[in-house]
Amino acid sequence: MINRVLIRLKIIQIVYAYYQNGSKNLDSAEKELFFSLSKAYDLYNYLLMLMVALTTYAQKRIDVAKAKLAPTAEELYPNMKFVENKFVSQLEVNKQLMDFAANQKRSWANDEDFVKGLYDKIIVSDIYKEYMASSDKSYEADRELWRKLYKAFIFNNEELDILLEDQSLYWNDDKEIVDTFVLKTIKRFEEKNGANQTLLPEFKDEEDQEFARRLFRRAILNCDYYRHLISENTRNWDLERVAFMDVVIMQCALAEILSFPNIPVSVSLNEYVEIAKVYSTIKSGSFVNGTLDGIVNQLKKEGKLAKN
């Protein structure tokens, strides 16, 4: 599940903290990097559990309504389509997700007010109303409902972002990327797989895990050389005046450009420029792009960079 976009972002965060905290313990910082990545995987599982929690809450509402002294006919015989959704029923018994839940101290039951509020918004939506009125009872329709609901109500949800940030500082910048993995997972589910449906793995393969380790270490260990290159190409600027986050981003970018011959320069440049636009200053994107472009051209002229 953890892709290179997320790996790059986490490395920049940990490299930045490495210098700001002044600990200078490379092994400890590397452990922090992989712990941070594991927390992103926890968030992936936790967001999958949110769909189950919403369904559980819906069933609770039905049970409470039926238990009234004088329930209405609608309360006695409710439309059960939402709570009997085949996709969520499969997700609820998923073996990997159940293992994750069993090892967690926190669950969505701790945030029932949020779950209630989110459910109240869902049930007044056209997505929900159309689904409940439809005669289509297929697994595909049930799965599609949750793909639509996730995109509409969970994907860009500021209240949820704040809630998750309060629970874990590691989740502060992860959700937008992790959301894409949850949506990918929904699309991958197949009814025939039942409880054994595989979730996305923490790392796609050992190569990505090694990419994270090697990029992090190169960024730190070759720091002096990378900062020398940055300084040479920002002569109109005192390096002390350049935003420190920009320096860290370029330092990591150069580590990738010079250490991974199979990754095209253009791919590395685009990735780090995008990170600069989002996580540094307003002008950082163009500044980082111009500086790195100058360094790449210099290295090519000097014969120190052979790839395109």
N, C-alpha and C positions, 0 to 999 in steps of 0.2 A: 504493500500500500504506500509506504513512504517512498516518494519519488525524488528525483534529483532537484526539482524546484524547491521542495521542502528541505532537503539536505543542505542546499546552498544557503537558504535563509537561516537555518539553525546554526550553521557554521559561522556565519557573520555575527549572529547574536552572541555566540560563545566566545569568539575571538574578541569582540568588543568588550565583553565582560572580563575576559582574561587580562586585558590591559587596564581596565578601569578598577578592578579589584586589587590589582597589584600582587596577586598571589604568586604568579609566574610558575605554577606547578603544572607542567604540561600533561602529565598522566591524569591528574585530578580533573583538569579541564576536559580531557578527552572522555573521561567517564561521565562528566556532566553533559557532554554533547550527546552521548548515546542514551543517557537517561532522559534527556529532553526529547529525543526522537521517540523513545518508548512511550512517553506521555502523549505524544501526538497519536500514537496507535490506540492508546486508552480512550482518547477523545472519539476516535472513529467508532469504537465499540459502544461508547456511552451514547452517541447520537443514534446508533441503531436501536439501542434500548429505549430511546424516547418514543419511538413509534409504538412499541409494546406498551409503554406507560400510558400513552394517550388512549389506547384501546382498553386497557385495564380500568382507567378512569371512567370511560364511557359505560362499561359494564357496571361499575359501581353506581353510576347515576341511575341506570335502569333498575338496579336492585333496590335502591332507596325509594324510587318512585313507586315500585310495586308494593313496597312495605307500608305505604301510607294507609291511614285509616279508611280513606275513601278514594282509592285511585280511580282515575278515569279509564275509559276503555283503551285509549291510546297508551296509557301507562301500563296497563295490564298486558296488552298485546303489542308491544313496540316493534318497530322495524329493526330486526337484528342484523341487518346486512353489514353494518360497519363493524360491530363487535365480533362478527363471525368471518371477517375478511380472511381469505385463505392465505394471502401472503404474510400477514402479521401472525397468523396462527403457526405458520411454518417458522417464521423468525423467532417466535417465542420459545420454541423447543429446539432451536439450533444449538448443537452441542458446543460449538466454540463460544457462542455468545453466553450460554449458560455457565460455562467454565469461567469466563471473564466475570460475570455477575457474582458468582459464588466467592470470588476472591476480592470483591470490592466492599469497602466499608460504607460507601455512599451509594444511594440509588435515587431514582426520580421521586420516590416516595418522600424524600426529604424536601422536595420542592413542589409539593402538590398545588400550591397557589399558582405557580407558573404553569403547570400542566393544565389546571382548570381554565386559566385565562386563554391559553393556546387552544384548548378544545372548544371553548365558547366562540372563538373566532372562526375556527374550522367549520362548525355546524351551521353557521349563517352564510357560508360561502357558496357560490354557484357550483364549484367543483364538488362539494359534498352533496348538495341538493340534487344535482344531476345524477350522481352515482347512486344515491338512495332511491331515486325514482326509476332508475334503469332496470330492465328485466334481465340484463346480462349478468349472470352469476359465475362467469368463468374466472379461473385463476388469473388469466392475463388482465382482465378488467380490474380485479382486486389489486394486482401489483401496480398497474398503471395509476390507480387512484393515489397510491402512496408516493409514486414518483411526482405526480402533480402537486400533492399536498406538501411534500418536502420542499420543492422548488418555490412554492408560493408562501409558505408560512415558517419554514425553518432556515432556509438558505440565507436570506438576508434579514435577520431578526436581531435588532439592536438589544432588545431586552434579554434575549438568550445570550448574546455576546457578553453582556455585563455579568450575567449570572455565572457563565462559565469562567470568566476572568476572575471572579471572586473565589471560585472553587480551586483554580490552579493558575498561577502566573505563567506556567508553561503553555497554556492554551490561548494566551493573549492574541497571538498572530496566526494561529493554526487553523482556525475554523473555516475560513474561506477555501483553503486548499482541501481540508478534510471533507467538507461538504461535497466536493466533486467525487470523492471516493465513495461516499455513502450512496450518491445517486448512481454511480457505476455499479455498486453492489446490488442495488434494487433491480437494475436492468439485467444483471447476471443470474438472479435467482430463477430456478426451475422447479416446478412442483414435484417432478419425479425424484428429486434429490432429497426431499423430506428434511429430516433433522440433520442429515449429513452434508447439506449444502455447504461448500467451503466459502469462508469469508476471504477477503483479500489478505495475503500474508503481510507481516510487518515490513519486510524488505522483499522486493521483487526477486532478488538473488544475492549471492555472496559478493558479486561484483559491485553492486550498489553500496553494500556495507563497507567494502574495501575503499570505494570511492570516497565515502565520508571520512574514513580514518586517514587516508592519504592526503586528501585535500586539506583537512584541518591541520595536520602536522606540517605540511609544506608551507602553508600560510604563515605559521608561527616561526618555524625554523629558518626560513629564508626571508624573514621580515626585513632585515637590513638591506638586502639587494633590491627587493620590491620597492621599498620606500626611497631608495636611491633613484630608481627609474622614475618614480612618481615625481620626486623633487626636480629631476632634470627636465621633465616635461611640464612643469608648472613654475617656470622661472619667473614669471610675472607675479607669482604668488609666494608669500612666505608659507612654507608647509605648515607652520604653527597656526596660520589663519584659515587653513582649509578645514572644513567640518571634519571632525575626527571619524564620524561614521563614513564619510566619503573615502577617507584614507583606508579604513578597514575593508570597505567594499572593493576598492581597487586592489588592495593587497591580496584578497581572496581570489579576485578575478585573475590576477597575474599568476597566482599559484596554479589555477586550473589551466590557463592558457599554456603555461610552460611545463606542466607535469603530465598532461593527458593528451598525447599525440593523436588519439582517435576522435577527440571532440573538436569539431571545426571552430576556428576562432570566432566566426560570426555568431555561433550558438552561445558561446561563453559571453561575448560582448552583450548580446541582446538580453541574456538572463540577468546580468549584473546591472545593466542600465535600468531595467525594469524595477529591480529591487531598490536602486537609488531613488527612483521617482517616487516610490511608495514610502520608503522608510527613512529617507534623509530630508534635505531641504528642498524647496521649490525648484531651485536651479540645479540641483544635484544631477539629474538625469543627463542634461546636456554637458555639464562639466565633466562628469565621469566618462561619458561617451567620447568627448574630445580628447581627454587626457589619455585614456586607454588606446584610442586609435593612434595617437602620436607615438606611444610606447611600442605598439605592435609594428608600426612602420619602421621605427628605429631599429628594433630587434631583427626585422627582416633584412634591412640594409646591412646590418652587421653580421648577417649569417647565423644568428642565434635562434632564429625561429623559421623552421622550414615548412610548416603546415599552413594551409589557407584558412 
